[in-house]
Amino acid sequence: MNRFAPTKAAGTRTVDEVTGSRRLRRMRKAAWSRRLVQENHLTVDDLIWPIFLVDGENVREPIAAMPGVFRFSVDVAVREVERAAKLGIPAIATFPNVDLSLRDVTGSLILDPDNLTNRATRAIKEAVPEIGVITDAALDPFTSHGHDGVLRNGIIVNDETVEQVAAGAVLQAAAGADIIAPSDMMDGRIGVIRSALDDNGFQDVAIMSYATKFDSAFYGPYRDAIGTAGLLKGDKKTYYINAANSAEALRETEQDILEGTDMVMVKPGMPYLDIIRLLKDTFALPTFAYQVSGEYSMIMAAAANGWIDGERAMMESLLAFKRAGADGILTYFAPSVAEKLKG
């Protein structure tokens, strides 16, 4: 008899007695079985690529706070979107970095049919008609103060901003935008935009509402990318949602749905997976997540320092959005992910 052999203590049970012979590791033992039972899948059809625009020709300007991301002049943007279309990416979203001399306190440049956003939309749709173009009708790229609306006596005025955002949205639709995605978070904007689009013959142009855009610390690199980081005075707490509030996010989303949005978005993404699931379960509307600049830059910085496997973290983060219920994801990783999935 082996005096070192383990003995069963009185009252203990075997693993089979505990699990009832249900061994969850059976389906994890091989790659084929793990694939067979995988619950959520990421495909290229889930991707929307946000790109930054700048005036000029043959410009491909790196953004220091977002390694691997660039500002493109319109001609370069067209070539990049052609590449995205070949990778199977369904849509792109454009964000302009406008020369400071063209910005003012009301963001009036959004009313110029030939502004940077509209010129890029026309060029992209002419060259790559099969890809969807999403434009943002918010005023922050066009204001001299970096806020998303018209500034009067230190206050972002709601109704005047909404009128201007709606007028800008009509011009974006006229340039060829397929989806208007207003990120300004003014009250009533979705209904006014929907009416303006319909009244001007753009009934088929959809709206993707930034239904829950939170007052977040994760937007910093984006503000560098569009040139508003040094302009912003104060904060955006009077119109973005408090990061602590989920019931308010439900009310915001319900209001946008009642006003006629076709899709809703949660921004930022990773810190708000619970909100994605809440909206999807409550409203069953197409729901999108925006993996914002800060999320992207954190992954890239940690990978550059060798602290994490960047590619695995990239894929895992996007799968998390799918698991939470997102139908699609706006991500700066889109071309890299598409290449990986294609490969």
N, C-alpha and C positions, 0 to 999 in steps of 0.2 A: 504494500500500500504506500502510495506517495504521500508523505506527511505534509508536502507543500501544495497538494491539490486543493483547489478552492472547494469549500463546502457551502451548500445552500443554507443561508441563515433562516431561521424560523420566521415564517410570515412573509418572506420575500417571494416575488413572482419572476418568472422568466420573461424575456422580451416578447416571445410569442403570446404569453398570457396577457401581457400589457397591451400589445397592439392587435390582438385577435388575428394574427397572421397577416395583417395589412402592413406590408413593407413598402413605404413610399419611395425608397431608393431603387426599387426594381426598374422603374421607368427612367431613372437617371443614369443607369449604368453604361449606356452607349450613346454615341452621337445621334444615331438614327432614331432611338427611342425618345431621346430628349426633343428632337425635332418633331416627332410624331405627336407629342402631347403639349407642345408649346401653345400657350393660350393667346398671346398677342404677337403680331407681326408688324414690322416696319417695312414699308415698300416705298419706292420712289414716288408713288402717287400720293404719299402723305406730305410731300415737301413743298414749301413755298420759300423762295430765295429772296430775302431783302437785299437790295443793292443801293449804293449811294452814288449820287450824281454830282458832277461839278462842271462848270463851264470850261470851254476850251476845245482843243482838238488833240487827239492821240495822248490823252492824259490818263495815267494809271497811277494814282497817288496813294501810297500806303498810309494807313491810319495807325498811328503809334500805339494807341490803347487797344487796338483790335488786331493782333498779329494775323496776317494772312488775308485781311479784308482791305479793300481799296475803294477810293472814290474814282468813278469812271466818267470821262467825258462821254457825250452822247454816242459818238462813233465807236468808242471802245465798248460802251455798254451794249450796243447792238451786237458786236462780235461775242461778247460774253453771254448774252441771252441766247444767241444761236447755239453756243456750246451747251447751255443749260437745256435747251429744247432737245438736242441730240441725246442728252443723258436721260431724257424722259421726264424732267421736272415740269409739272403742270402749269406753274404760275410763278411770277416774280412780283415783288412789291418795291416801289421806287421811293427814295427819300433824297431830296435835293440839298446840297450845301450851296446856298445863295450868297453871292458877293455882298459884303456888309453895306456897300454903298446903295444897294437896291432895297434894303430893309427899312421899314418904318414902324411907327407905333401901332398901326392898324393892320399891318401885314397885307397891304393893298396889292402887292405883286401877285398874289394868288388870283387876282382878277384879270391878269394879262394872259390872253389866249396863247401867247408865244413864250411863256415863262419856261424855265428849265424842265419842270415836270412834264408839261404838255408837249414840248419839243421831243423829249425822250419817248414819250408814249407814242407819238405819231411815227417816229423813226423805228421803234421796236415793232409796232403792229404792222408796219409796211414790210419790214424785213422778215419778221417771224410771226405771221398772223396766227399760227396754231398755239401759241403760248398765251396764257392769261396774264393780263396786266392789272395790278391792284395799285391804286393811288390813294394817298392820304390827303384829305381836305383840311387838315388842321393848319393853323396859321403859324406855328412856332418856327418853321424854316424861313418865314418871310418877315417876322417881326424883329425890331431892333432891340427888344427886351427879352426875347427867348421864351415868352409865354405863348400858350396855345390860343389866345384870343386877343380881342381888342382891349387895350389898356386905357382906362379913363380915370384920372385922379387916383391912381394907385389900385384901382379895382378892375378885374377882368369882367367886362360887362357881357352878360349872357346873350341877350336877344340880338344885339347888334353883331356879335360874333357869329351867331347861328345864321343870320342873313348872309353874311359874307362867306361863311363856310359852304352854304348851300349854293351860292352863286359860283364859287370856285369848283364845286363838285360838278356842276353842269358843264363848265368849260373842260374839266378833265374827261367827262363822258364824251364830249364833242371831239376831243383829241383821240379818242379810241379806248379809254379805260373800260375794262370789263367789270370791275368791281370797285366801288368807292368804299374806303375804309377810314372813316373819320375818327381820329384819335383824341380829339380835343376835350371830350367829356362834358360838353355843355348840355344843359337840360333842353330836351325837345329837338335836338339836332336831327335825329333819325327821321322823324315825321316830316320835318321841313325839307330835308334833302330828298326824301321819297317823293313828296309833292312836286318839288322843283324838277326832278328828273322826269317824272311822268308828264308834267305840263310842257316840257320841252322835247317830248318825243323819245325819251330814253327809258321807256318802260322795261326794257330787257336788261338794263344795267343793274347789277345786284349791289346790295349793301352788306358789308361785313362790319358789324358794330364792334368797336372796342368796348364791349359791354361792361367789363370789369377791368378797368385800368387803375392799378393801385399806386398810391404815393409810395414810391420804392427807391431804395438806394442803388438798385441794379441798372439804372439808366445812364450812368456816368459816361461810359465810352461812346454811347450813341450820341450824346450831346456834343462830344468832341467831334464825332464824325460829321454832324450837320452844322457845326460851327456855332452852337448856342451856349456852350459851357461857360464861356466868359461873359456872356450877355445877361444871363438870368439873374434878376434881382428878386430876392425873397424866395418863395417856394410855390408849389402847385397844390397845396393842401386844400384850397377852397374849391377845387374842382376834381381832383383825383380822389379815389376811395381810400379811406383809412385802412392800412394794412391789417388792422385788428378785426375788421368787420366782414362777416360772411352773410348775414341776413341782408345787409345793405347791398351787397353784390347781387343777391337774388332780386331785390327790388329794382335795381338798375337794369338788370337783364330783362326782367318782365316788362319794364317800361319800353325798352328798345324793341322788344318783340311786338308789343301792342302798336308801336309806331311804324312797324313794317320792315324791320331788318330781316334779311334772309339767312344770316349766319351770325354767330357771336364768337367773341374772342376773349381769352383770359391773358392778361399781361401784368407782370412777368409770368413765366411758366413754372419752373421747378419749385419755387417757394409756395406756389398756389395750386398744387395738384389736387388738394381737397376741394377747391373752388371749381376746377374743371369737372370733377366727378359730380359735385352738387348740381351744377348747371345742366350737365348731360342727363342726369337722372330726373331732374325736375322738369325740364322743358323738351327734351328729346329733339333739339334743333341741331343742325350742323355746328359743331363746337371746335374752335381752333385754339391752340396755345402759341404764344410768342415767346420763344427762347431768346430773351433779350441780350443786349450787348454785354452786360455784366456777367451773365451766366456763361456766355461764350468765352469771354476774356479770362474768367477764373479757370476754366478747363484748360485753355491754351497756356496760361501762365504756369499752372501746376505741372502740365505736361513738359513744358520747356525746362522746368527745374528738375525733372526726373522724379517728381513726387507721385505721379499717377501715370497709368497707361492712357495716353490721350485718346487713342482711337477707341479703346474699349469704353472709356468714360463718355465719349461722344455718342456711341451707339446706345449705351445703357441709359443715358439721359433722355434720348428720344423715345426709346421703348417705354420709359416711365410715363411719358405723355399719352402714349397709346393705351397703356394699362389704366390710366386715370379716366379714359373715355374720349380723348381728343380725336377728332376725325382727320386733322391735319396740323402741321407745325410750321410756323415761320421760324427759320433757323439760318444763321450765317454758315452753318456747316453743310448746307444743302448740296453744293457740288461735290464735296468730299464724300458725303454719304451716298449720293447717287453713283459715284464712281465705284465705291466699295460694293454697293448692292448689285450694280451691273456686272462687276467682276465676279 
